[in-house]
């Protein structure tokens, strides 16, 4: 865990999986879709309602799924719902921002910025927006393994490094 940053999970209880999914959806809509979120540079990040379905679901086997998610609610993703905002706005974190160009499902190139919170191996993916009212649009967020982080770094460029402010050490330390 990062020093000075609260990385608690959001663990909700509900009568069934559908109710649990709706409870997390409500958090997403209230905290992100209905709010104005800006990153540490003041750039606006837009969150769409429809993005919830992709961002908080998962594929049982990512490598063979062709991007199709067959798990309607991924608890590891949903329980980290508040980590998205922390990644975007908390200045006291070690974050690598990776620039990527990926093809969308229609084969069109999309410019993305992938934010990797180094201490927590947490990934937030944003797409550069063509809209005039925002700079980026949220795509997804998820916890990642060290191997997966290595994969996304291949062929990508670090376009920015944000480092947490370190406490100066005294001569006696």
C-alpha positions, -999 to +999 in steps of 0.1 A: +000+000+000+011+035-007+022+057+022-005+082+032-031+069+008-062+050+019-067+020-004-096+003+012-119-019-008-155-010-012-172-042+000-210-040-003-236-066+007-267-073-012-294-100-013-283-113-047-258-107-075-282-084-095-287-062-065-250-061-058-243-051-094-269-023-092-254-010-059-220-007-075-236+009-106-253+035-084-219+044-069-204+047-103-232+069-116-232+092-085-194+094-080-183+096-117-210+100-143-229+128-123-197+144-111-170+165-128-137+147-125-104+163-133-070+148-132-040+162-114-034+186-143-070+199-143-080+180-174-116+168-175-122+131-176-157+121-188-174+090-175-203+074-195-232+054-180-227+026-205-190+022-196-200+005-163-209-027-180-175-032-195-153-016-168-168-037-139-172-070-157-146-095-167-137-124-189-131-158-174-102-163-198-090-129-211-066-143-236-092-163-255-122-141-249-117-117-278-128-089-255-161-105-245-168-104-208-188-134-195-187-124-158-213-097-152-197-083-121-161-086-113-157-081-075-119-073-078-128-045-101-160-033-084-144-033-049-118-009-062-144+016-076-131+045-055-095+038-066-103+054-100-107+088-085-077+084-063-056+075-092-067+105-112-067+132-085-043+122-057-010+139-063+009+119-037+012+087-058+038+070-080+021+067-113+034+059-148+013+072-176+017+051-207+008+064-242-007+038-265-025+035-298-050+007-299-075-003-326-112-002-315-137-030-325-141-014-359-103-013-366-100+025-360-069+037-341-077+051-307-051+070-286-051+059-250-034+069-218-029+041-193-023+051-158-005+025-137-004+031-099+029+014-091+024+007-054-009-011-059-005-025-094-038-008-104-045+003-139-069+031-152-074+033-189-085+066-205-091+074-242-082+108-256-115+125-264-125+141-296-151+161-277-146+197-269-160+195-233-134+170-220-099+158-225-103+121-218-130+095-216-129+067-191-125+032-206-119+008-177-099+001-145-086-030-129-060-046-106-032-061-126-005-087-121+032-078-126+032-100-158+003-081-172+019-047-165+050-059-183+028-068-213+011-034-215+045-016-212+058-035-243+056-013-273+043+016-253+059+049-242+060+064-208+046+099-215+046+110-179+058+099-145+041+113-114+061+106-082+049+110-047+067+136-026+093+118-005+100+130+030+136+143+032+159+121+052+179+137+080+216+131+083+211+106+112+188+083+092 
